[in-house]
Amino acid sequence: MILLMFWYLKSWIVLMLLGIFCNIVLGLSFSLVYVIS
């Protein structure tokens, strides 16, 4: 039970970090396109 909770928390943290990373990449690419155009 504890192991399952730990795994769930870990996967949630990984998903959160992936979401933040995707937001940063999207923001950078959008600003890059804005600067180029």
PDB file of N, H, CA, C and O in Angstrom:
ATOM      1  N   MET A   1       0.841  -1.210   0.000  1.00  0.00           N
ATOM      2  CA  MET A   1       0.000   0.000   0.000  1.00  0.00           C
ATOM      3  C   MET A   1       0.877   1.261   0.000  1.00  0.00           C
ATOM      4  O   MET A   1       0.676   2.171  -0.805  1.00  0.00           O
ATOM      5  N   ILE A   2       1.840   1.297   0.907  1.00  0.00           N
ATOM      6  H   ILE A   2       2.003   0.558   1.561  1.00  0.00           H
ATOM      7  CA  ILE A   2       2.733   2.463   0.970  1.00  0.00           C
ATOM      8  C   ILE A   2       3.511   2.608  -0.340  1.00  0.00           C
ATOM      9  O   ILE A   2       3.713   3.715  -0.840  1.00  0.00           O
ATOM     10  N   LEU A   3       3.942   1.463  -0.887  1.00  0.00           N
ATOM     11  H   LEU A   3       3.778   0.563  -0.481  1.00  0.00           H
ATOM     12  CA  LEU A   3       4.706   1.486  -2.138  1.00  0.00           C
ATOM     13  C   LEU A   3       3.855   2.052  -3.274  1.00  0.00           C
ATOM     14  O   LEU A   3       4.342   2.816  -4.107  1.00  0.00           O
ATOM     15  N   LEU A   4       2.579   1.665  -3.295  1.00  0.00           N
ATOM     16  H   LEU A   4       2.184   1.044  -2.618  1.00  0.00           H
ATOM     17  CA  LEU A   4       1.671   2.152  -4.325  1.00  0.00           C
ATOM     18  C   LEU A   4       1.501   3.670  -4.218  1.00  0.00           C
ATOM     19  O   LEU A   4       1.510   4.377  -5.226  1.00  0.00           O
ATOM     20  N   MET A   5       1.346   4.159  -2.989  1.00  0.00           N
ATOM     21  H   MET A   5       1.339   3.585  -2.171  1.00  0.00           H
ATOM     22  CA  MET A   5       1.208   5.600  -2.763  1.00  0.00           C
ATOM     23  C   MET A   5       2.461   6.328  -3.231  1.00  0.00           C
ATOM     24  O   MET A   5       2.382   7.379  -3.868  1.00  0.00           O
ATOM     25  N   PHE A   6       3.625   5.753  -2.905  1.00  0.00           N
ATOM     26  H   PHE A   6       3.689   4.899  -2.388  1.00  0.00           H
ATOM     27  CA  PHE A   6       4.895   6.365  -3.294  1.00  0.00           C
ATOM     28  C   PHE A   6       5.018   6.427  -4.812  1.00  0.00           C
ATOM     29  O   PHE A   6       5.431   7.444  -5.369  1.00  0.00           O
ATOM     30  N   TRP A   7       4.652   5.316  -5.484  1.00  0.00           N
ATOM     31  H   TRP A   7       4.317   4.489  -5.032  1.00  0.00           H
ATOM     32  CA  TRP A   7       4.730   5.268  -6.940  1.00  0.00           C
ATOM     33  C   TRP A   7       3.779   6.291  -7.562  1.00  0.00           C
ATOM     34  O   TRP A   7       4.132   6.959  -8.534  1.00  0.00           O
ATOM     35  N   TYR A   8       2.573   6.412  -7.004  1.00  0.00           N
ATOM     36  H   TYR A   8       2.286   5.869  -6.214  1.00  0.00           H
ATOM     37  CA  TYR A   8       1.587   7.375  -7.499  1.00  0.00           C
ATOM     38  C   TYR A   8       2.107   8.800  -7.365  1.00  0.00           C
ATOM     39  O   TYR A   8       1.974   9.607  -8.284  1.00  0.00           O
ATOM     40  N   LEU A   9       2.700   9.104  -6.211  1.00  0.00           N
ATOM     41  H   LEU A   9       2.808   8.448  -5.464  1.00  0.00           H
ATOM     42  CA  LEU A   9       3.245  10.441  -5.971  1.00  0.00           C
ATOM     43  C   LEU A   9       4.384  10.737  -6.937  1.00  0.00           C
ATOM     44  O   LEU A   9       4.485  11.837  -7.480  1.00  0.00           O
ATOM     45  N   LYS A  10       5.251   9.729  -7.144  1.00  0.00           N
ATOM     46  H   LYS A  10       5.169   8.835  -6.703  1.00  0.00           H
ATOM     47  CA  LYS A  10       6.394   9.912  -8.028  1.00  0.00           C
ATOM     48  C   LYS A  10       5.942  10.174  -9.457  1.00  0.00           C
ATOM     49  O   LYS A  10       6.468  11.063 -10.127  1.00  0.00           O
ATOM     50  N   SER A  11       4.962   9.395  -9.925  1.00  0.00           N
ATOM     51  H   SER A  11       4.535   8.673  -9.381  1.00  0.00           H
ATOM     52  CA  SER A  11       4.482   9.576 -11.293  1.00  0.00           C
ATOM     53  C   SER A  11       3.795  10.942 -11.444  1.00  0.00           C
ATOM     54  O   SER A  11       3.890  11.574 -12.496  1.00  0.00           O
ATOM     55  N   TRP A  12       3.103  11.393 -10.386  1.00  0.00           N
ATOM     56  H   TRP A  12       3.026  10.879  -9.531  1.00  0.00           H
ATOM     57  CA  TRP A  12       2.440  12.703 -10.421  1.00  0.00           C
ATOM     58  C   TRP A  12       3.470  13.824 -10.519  1.00  0.00           C
ATOM     59  O   TRP A  12       3.279  14.792 -11.255  1.00  0.00           O
ATOM     60  N   ILE A  13       4.577  13.683  -9.760  1.00  0.00           N
ATOM     61  H   ILE A  13       4.732  12.897  -9.161  1.00  0.00           H
ATOM     62  CA  ILE A  13       5.644  14.686  -9.798  1.00  0.00           C
ATOM     63  C   ILE A  13       6.287  14.720 -11.183  1.00  0.00           C
ATOM     64  O   ILE A  13       6.566  15.792 -11.720  1.00  0.00           O
ATOM     65  N   VAL A  14       6.522  13.528 -11.759  1.00  0.00           N
ATOM     66  H   VAL A  14       6.295  12.657 -11.322  1.00  0.00           H
ATOM     67  CA  VAL A  14       7.118  13.460 -13.094  1.00  0.00           C
ATOM     68  C   VAL A  14       6.200  14.119 -14.123  1.00  0.00           C
ATOM     69  O   VAL A  14       6.669  14.857 -14.990  1.00  0.00           O
ATOM     70  N   LEU A  15       4.900  13.856 -14.032  1.00  0.00           N
ATOM     71  H   LEU A  15       4.519  13.256 -13.329  1.00  0.00           H
ATOM     72  CA  LEU A  15       3.950  14.459 -14.956  1.00  0.00           C
ATOM     73  C   LEU A  15       3.935  15.979 -14.806  1.00  0.00           C
ATOM     74  O   LEU A  15       3.869  16.701 -15.801  1.00  0.00           O
ATOM     75  N   MET A  16       3.995  16.462 -13.573  1.00  0.00           N
ATOM     76  H   MET A  16       4.049  15.876 -12.765  1.00  0.00           H
ATOM     77  CA  MET A  16       4.010  17.890 -13.311  1.00  0.00           C
ATOM     78  C   MET A  16       5.255  18.533 -13.924  1.00  0.00           C
ATOM     79  O   MET A  16       5.167  19.584 -14.559  1.00  0.00           O
ATOM     80  N   LEU A  17       6.416  17.897 -13.731  1.00  0.00           N
ATOM     81  H   LEU A  17       6.488  17.044 -13.215  1.00  0.00           H
ATOM     82  CA  LEU A  17       7.664  18.423 -14.291  1.00  0.00           C
ATOM     83  C   LEU A  17       7.618  18.425 -15.809  1.00  0.00           C
ATOM     84  O   LEU A  17       8.092  19.365 -16.448  1.00  0.00           O
ATOM     85  N   LEU A  18       7.046  17.371 -16.389  1.00  0.00           N
ATOM     86  H   LEU A  18       6.661  16.608 -15.870  1.00  0.00           H
ATOM     87  CA  LEU A  18       6.918  17.312 -17.848  1.00  0.00           C
ATOM     88  C   LEU A  18       6.024  18.442 -18.352  1.00  0.00           C
ATOM     89  O   LEU A  18       6.312  19.051 -19.383  1.00  0.00           O
ATOM     90  N   GLY A  19       4.943  18.721 -17.628  1.00  0.00           N
ATOM     91  H   GLY A  19       4.710  18.227 -16.791  1.00  0.00           H
ATOM     92  CA  GLY A  19       4.046  19.807 -18.011  1.00  0.00           C
ATOM     93  C   GLY A  19       4.740  21.160 -17.965  1.00  0.00           C
ATOM     94  O   GLY A  19       4.574  21.979 -18.868  1.00  0.00           O
ATOM     95  N   ILE A  20       5.526  21.397 -16.902  1.00  0.00           N
ATOM     96  H   ILE A  20       5.662  20.731 -16.168  1.00  0.00           H
ATOM     97  CA  ILE A  20       6.272  22.649 -16.769  1.00  0.00           C
ATOM     98  C   ILE A  20       7.280  22.773 -17.911  1.00  0.00           C
ATOM     99  O   ILE A  20       7.421  23.839 -18.511  1.00  0.00           O
ATOM    100  N   PHE A  21       7.993  21.654 -18.212  1.00  0.00           N
ATOM    101  H   PHE A  21       7.878  20.788 -17.725  1.00  0.00           H
ATOM    102  CA  PHE A  21       8.981  21.651 -19.280  1.00  0.00           C
ATOM    103  C   PHE A  21       8.333  21.968 -20.624  1.00  0.00           C
ATOM    104  O   PHE A  21       8.875  22.746 -21.409  1.00  0.00           O
ATOM    105  N   CYS A  22       7.166  21.360 -20.891  1.00  0.00           N
ATOM    106  H   CYS A  22       6.726  20.727 -20.253  1.00  0.00           H
ATOM    107  CA  CYS A  22       6.458  21.605 -22.150  1.00  0.00           C
ATOM    108  C   CYS A  22       6.019  23.067 -22.246  1.00  0.00           C
ATOM    109  O   CYS A  22       6.084  23.672 -23.316  1.00  0.00           O
ATOM    110  N   ASN A  23       5.571  23.630 -21.117  1.00  0.00           N
ATOM    111  H   ASN A  23       5.517  23.139 -20.248  1.00  0.00           H
ATOM    112  CA  ASN A  23       5.157  25.038 -21.113  1.00  0.00           C
ATOM    113  C   ASN A  23       6.332  25.954 -21.439  1.00  0.00           C
ATOM    114  O   ASN A  23       6.186  26.914 -22.195  1.00  0.00           O
ATOM    115  N   ILE A  24       7.507  25.651 -20.860  1.00  0.00           N
ATOM    116  H   ILE A  24       7.625  24.870 -20.246  1.00  0.00           H
ATOM    117  CA  ILE A  24       8.701  26.463 -21.104  1.00  0.00           C
ATOM    118  C   ILE A  24       9.104  26.374 -22.572  1.00  0.00           C
ATOM    119  O   ILE A  24       9.404  27.387 -23.204  1.00  0.00           O
ATOM    120  N   VAL A  25       9.108  25.142 -23.117  1.00  0.00           N
ATOM    121  H   VAL A  25       8.864  24.319 -22.604  1.00  0.00           H
ATOM    122  CA  VAL A  25       9.493  24.955 -24.522  1.00  0.00           C
ATOM    123  C   VAL A  25       8.517  25.673 -25.449  1.00  0.00           C
ATOM    124  O   VAL A  25       8.936  26.318 -26.410  1.00  0.00           O
ATOM    125  N   LEU A  26       7.216  25.565 -25.165  1.00  0.00           N
ATOM    126  H   LEU A  26       6.876  25.041 -24.384  1.00  0.00           H
ATOM    127  CA  LEU A  26       6.216  26.237 -25.995  1.00  0.00           C
ATOM    128  C   LEU A  26       6.391  27.754 -25.929  1.00  0.00           C
ATOM    129  O   LEU A  26       6.320  28.440 -26.948  1.00  0.00           O
ATOM    130  N   GLY A  27       6.618  28.267 -24.723  1.00  0.00           N
ATOM    131  H   GLY A  27       6.676  27.710 -23.895  1.00  0.00           H
ATOM    132  CA  GLY A  27       6.811  29.707 -24.574  1.00  0.00           C
ATOM    133  C   GLY A  27       8.042  30.195 -25.327  1.00  0.00           C
ATOM    134  O   GLY A  27       8.006  31.241 -25.974  1.00  0.00           O
ATOM    135  N   LEU A  28       9.129  29.437 -25.240  1.00  0.00           N
ATOM    136  H   LEU A  28       9.158  28.587 -24.714  1.00  0.00           H
ATOM    137  CA  LEU A  28      10.364  29.820 -25.933  1.00  0.00           C
ATOM    138  C   LEU A  28      10.170  29.804 -27.440  1.00  0.00           C
ATOM    139  O   LEU A  28      10.601  30.729 -28.129  1.00  0.00           O
ATOM    140  N   SER A  29       9.525  28.760 -27.964  1.00  0.00           N
ATOM    141  H   SER A  29       9.175  28.008 -27.405  1.00  0.00           H
ATOM    142  CA  SER A  29       9.331  28.672 -29.409  1.00  0.00           C
ATOM    143  C   SER A  29       8.396  29.782 -29.896  1.00  0.00           C
ATOM    144  O   SER A  29       8.604  30.339 -30.974  1.00  0.00           O
ATOM    145  N   PHE A  30       7.377  30.101 -29.112  1.00  0.00           N
ATOM    146  H   PHE A  30       7.208  29.648 -28.237  1.00  0.00           H
ATOM    147  CA  PHE A  30       6.468  31.185 -29.497  1.00  0.00           C
ATOM    148  C   PHE A  30       7.191  32.527 -29.529  1.00  0.00           C
ATOM    149  O   PHE A  30       6.997  33.318 -30.453  1.00  0.00           O
ATOM    150  N   SER A  31       8.033  32.787 -28.510  1.00  0.00           N
ATOM    151  H   SER A  31       8.190  32.145 -27.759  1.00  0.00           H
ATOM    152  CA  SER A  31       8.765  34.052 -28.475  1.00  0.00           C
ATOM    153  C   SER A  31       9.792  34.099 -29.602  1.00  0.00           C
ATOM    154  O   SER A  31      10.055  35.163 -30.161  1.00  0.00           O
ATOM    155  N   LEU A  32      10.374  32.944 -29.936  1.00  0.00           N
ATOM    156  H   LEU A  32      10.160  32.079 -29.482  1.00  0.00           H
ATOM    157  CA  LEU A  32      11.342  32.877 -31.033  1.00  0.00           C
ATOM    158  C   LEU A  32      10.664  33.215 -32.354  1.00  0.00           C
ATOM    159  O   LEU A  32      11.201  33.980 -33.156  1.00  0.00           O
ATOM    160  N   VAL A  33       9.479  32.641 -32.579  1.00  0.00           N
ATOM    161  H   VAL A  33       9.044  32.020 -31.928  1.00  0.00           H
ATOM    162  CA  VAL A  33       8.712  32.925 -33.802  1.00  0.00           C
ATOM    163  C   VAL A  33       8.334  34.407 -33.841  1.00  0.00           C
ATOM    164  O   VAL A  33       8.371  35.035 -34.899  1.00  0.00           O
ATOM    165  N   TYR A  34       7.973  34.959 -32.687  1.00  0.00           N
ATOM    166  H   TYR A  34       7.943  34.449 -31.828  1.00  0.00           H
ATOM    167  CA  TYR A  34       7.586  36.381 -32.619  1.00  0.00           C
ATOM    168  C   TYR A  34       8.770  37.274 -32.958  1.00  0.00           C
ATOM    169  O   TYR A  34       8.613  38.277 -33.654  1.00  0.00           O
ATOM    170  N   VAL A  35       9.969  36.911 -32.465  1.00  0.00           N
ATOM    171  H   VAL A  35      10.097  36.096 -31.899  1.00  0.00           H
ATOM    172  CA  VAL A  35      11.172  37.710 -32.731  1.00  0.00           C
ATOM    173  C   VAL A  35      11.556  37.621 -34.207  1.00  0.00           C
ATOM    174  O   VAL A  35      11.939  38.623 -34.811  1.00  0.00           O
ATOM    175  N   ILE A  36      11.455  36.426 -34.786  1.00  0.00           N
ATOM    176  H   ILE A  36      11.145  35.612 -34.295  1.00  0.00           H
ATOM    177  CA  ILE A  36      11.856  36.230 -36.188  1.00  0.00           C
ATOM    178  C   ILE A  36      10.922  36.971 -37.143  1.00  0.00           C
ATOM    179  O   ILE A  36      11.384  37.592 -38.100  1.00  0.00           O
ATOM    180  N   SER A  37       9.610  36.911 -36.889  1.00  0.00           N
ATOM    181  H   SER A  37       9.235  36.407 -36.111  1.00  0.00           H
ATOM    182  CA  SER A  37       8.647  37.502 -37.813  1.00  0.00           C
ATOM    183  C   SER A  37       8.614  39.027 -37.744  1.00  0.00           C
ATOM    184  O   SER A  37       7.847  39.661 -38.468  1.00  0.00           O
TER     185      SER A  37
END
